[in-house]
Amino acid sequence: MAKPSPQCVKCTVHRCSSKEKNQTVPASCPSEKYPDLVKETREKYQLPENRAVIQGWLGLMSKVLDPQKQNEKYTWTRIHEIIEYAKIRGMKRLGIATCYALMPEAKMLSDILESSGFEVVSLSCLCGEVNPQDLGMPGDIFCNPIMQAEVLNRERTDLNIMVGLCVGHDILFLRHCTAETTPLIVKDRALGHNPVAALYQSQGFFKDRFAGR
Ligand code: SF4
């Protein structure tokens, strides 16, 4: 019988985060269900392009969690972390893919990145705007996240930063981007782009809001 699909969120063993490796894990544990992938992915970790990313992350963590600077622990904002990651990786040219509605935020980000010594290429999601009628769809104007990605590919940015792209547009953008890409802002129109707040509220004031959705 096929093993059930992974449900890490329901696991109570957490052998993966423990030094005790003899523990029995659920049959659904991905490490048990897919031993071939454990081997394959560990090998992929060794590929130069993947090692480079991990080295960047490691360098970043060594600063974020520097035991010599206890007072700075947990004081790094996401923007600081992206800047540090890019510097550690020797990146010079950063791309911003922004929603047109977050242009002021993207401008602030661009200014910060430029003052940190980076060249910045920024693109609104409406660049290369699409006429929905050409797609047989309703509406006045469509964004073109594929254009955003392809322009950044041509501009040869080292790292792209996503700023408030809609659900769906972000999927198309990521599908077509060739450079490393990280999100800074994910759009949440109701919560000031802080989607995790819905989870924190889901056991309280928002309790009924997600029922049956
Ligand atoms: S990887 Fe395995 S041990 Fe770790 S949380 Fe998932 S099911 Fe549990």
Boltz pocket constraint, residues with backbone or C-beta under 6 A from the ligand:
constraints:
  - pocket:
      binder: B
      contacts: [[A, 7], [A, 8], [A, 9], [A, 11], [A, 12], [A, 13], [A, 14], [A, 15], [A, 16], [A, 17], [A, 25], [A, 26], [A, 28], [A, 29], [A, 30], [A, 31]]
      max_distance: 6.0
